[in-house]
Amino acid sequence: MPNACLELWNGYSHRITIIFSRFPIPDSRFPIPDSRFPIPYFLLVCGSKASLKPSPI
């Protein structure tokens, strides 16, 4: 993974995990196994934002 993606992951994975745990969204586009951080969603955000804007969201 690019460095920007790793920084995004390390900085926001726990926070987003809490958000998704409190507000689980049953959506096939955003699979949330065991209320953990949705990897496909992270990759989507990383590819669309982190690569274009390396700064934190």
Secondary structure, DSSP 8 states (H G I E B T S, - for coil): --HHHHHHHHHHHHHHHHHHHHS----TTS--GGG---HHHHHHHIIIIITT--S--
